[in-house]
Amino acid sequence: MIRRTILEWEAIRYGGGADEIPAYAADRIAAIAAATPLAGRGGNGVLEHGRNRLRARGVVGVIAADGCALEILPKIDFPTEDGAEMTGRIRRRLVHMLAVALDLEIDAGQITTLDWQRETLLEILIRLFSEKLFDAVRQGMPRRYVEHTDDLPVLRGRLDVTRQFTVLAAEPSRLACHYDTLTADIVLNRIMKAAVARLARIARTGDNQRRLHELAFAYSDIADVPIAALRWNEVVLDRTNSRWRELLNLARLLLGERFQTTSAGGNDGFSLLFEMNTLFEEYIARMLKRALVDTDLRVVSQGGRLYCLETSDRRGLFQTRPDILLKRGNEVVQIIDTKWKRIASRIDDPKQGISQGDVYQMMAYGQLYKCDRLTLLYPHHAAFMRGEGVHVAHRVTGGGHWLETATIDVARNEMFRERLREMVEFRPQG
């Protein structure tokens, strides 16, 4: 099995060199990547397939084909570490960001036992799911009363009078019964079985394979339902089975649209991919909600939806969706747009590499939402000589709006909410 790990925007060479992967492996991985929804119309949104190298873009996760797999991790700086230690720390931070964005609760004890340096992101997620499911099944599968109708020789439950005196009128030895039975063959368990079956086909580590095999045996009496036919909206979570909520979220991740089983170019494979721009936005929005829970500020993610233009008959054109709105009552007091890219650290670059289009977009937001404080938020990186927080605040020409640039260090988990809150509480001077 050929397995490689690279960071986003990095390249891996292929060919016949000692440090290169074989050309056939590169072709298989590139074909699977091009077949995923994130690849876009040109097929290069995940990987650029060059003449002698594959170059990752701003998408992270795992792409696997027959006999080969490529793991792409986000570019998160840990200046004091390198090699396997740094790779392990990046995986750990990525899983933390996914857990926050997808409402997953991962306890500290489980985190410390994971082999972050050697297991890929996919194997780590499989292990988290299978361990949690194994513990839950040992405590007992959820069961519910399900209504049945059947024609029986003795009465069970209540009699269906209409059916009895119409369909069974000529067969008095059979009784049309309506009754409830307590069963484990319910939608929630069918989802868990589908997840176990899918993961058992792709798990590579011995522990994951063993645990999934035991779980498959435990779910042998549950009906097999194709993933596309699972009825997610019929899952009922109440106080008797609320501990299954996290497992349901994990199953949704591992069975959902992010996880693609693909046949491309004659090769079967799969991918589990996340667009870092979207993940960073969702992570910041959810952490901000936690940071400001005891204030009068309300965090609205992907809200607003005002139009830039309108036609003569008042139909809106060019709808806007700012990443994050901070509102006090109905007033928008701050607009935050997250950008998963590195701003320049050179002191001779007053624009810091920020695109003109981003500035124009924020100015339009300020005008439409009547908001005086506009923030472009980027991930902090080691080459940036100053600490995180608000770095520059400029007044928009001819108006009262302030446009500021800020960074937040996602490598540092400690006091993350407090650090975000400090950024929000910053006030530009002038």
Steps between C-alpha positions, in 0.01 A plus 500: 500500500651832390408773752618860499413813699543855374378844605252710303659687209800266512597264219604137485709379208438181309710294262792269562700693762581372847275754673229491235180299483443284190324664208215247511429594865494871414262435210262300721499761778453786252208320332318450832567863602367629166176304544409661836254793523770732638707452183282749313434526129864472396572209732797675666331638812655235724822401322686650207630212288822630349751333269708360786323600822168522681437831673243535776269798518291638788323170569608258773417138579577159354489373141543126453512275195603140444830450684569867574378786717581869533426695818485881473527699822450872563801727525501573875829616654660337802840677496667280763413170331562328169467161334258247645445707815379801302284279276338349809430842649341620176272194488400566858410863429311405185291244689431764768381747235280233341357409840403861571362565151299176489376497861707198603605444859834322532604437857856570617566137593424379150714775346811405698489133394494573127815442295514846344844455347435181305128470431348700214210737554259237366627223730474740796137583417421131450654419836308778675174377351557128554617541862205720590257265325655195667452657845143606416402153374635339816257715698217388273365592159214748490159341448160640422145375477404457137142458379423178312196372315455128444230237457538259794307197632463671842444862586811704573471868584180643357272385221494683166125489462489636145746243363341220703154548348617572146822323397466220761119468494523159335785383727378519862794287625733798446486821700619835366729619779663836575777468760829655615828310541823614661774464239860603437443505122446876488636780283776602743643148513471461123713813462760360739507170312547680167792696647661184639465324164654790306790550740576127519575508126754782524663473845867405481623471860458169679325648805243681288432190289458279808266743675287551189476123446365459854254783445381344174417182694311703763289661225434178308128503584451859381372546144748595228399831344693671217659827608290699252180351647573578867224710656697750707197719566322213678763465773348580839738612776355548847622474858515120473751498214655850500848348543471385137488857367876524460517161329228614263707811413808286438299260286362794301857613436621153397197423285433849369586703195854576620581129475489391138535144377602543140583298193719707268721404211445130566613539863280465806583728789366740756565845641418683822563868432444836667541846350713689752343837423157364595630308803687805634188715465277251681759441772539873571122557498436223751788601725378860493155385613662332799723800571210750501235285669485727808482827304224687320658416163350241269705311239330441164681273255435539126216740576394840373425409138438857390524582130755737349270611219135501411316519170242761404227266628681457835643155443831449676825417320836378637405372843765534772582247773761632742681220682423626851278781627522620861166651594370686801126475468431577134812714457804353323798619707778302327543299181774235494611335180732202549773421248704180522813643343820654625534875493842645430733573791731742317515843661545661157161371383229729644230292329634176659409309187128553562305486176328809370186295439478412872526868593228598252277223631536618860428860401179383334407309817554811711272704277223240468489397866572850639788357701798712605736215591622259234755226570698272270617206713789275391687209663816610678830352380856479628647738240274779623727692735224651713268313731144408414207739531405815311806626310377791290183709506435747217218746467306463177546816294214746537306297754486378857579136428816336629657210313741293707714194439552245775652156549425215741740215577307174453806302612445624856204335667541665840260786574385513137160642587654769719738598222210529254309711750797736538502546125129589501546742790781686321404856405676686218635840599452818305 
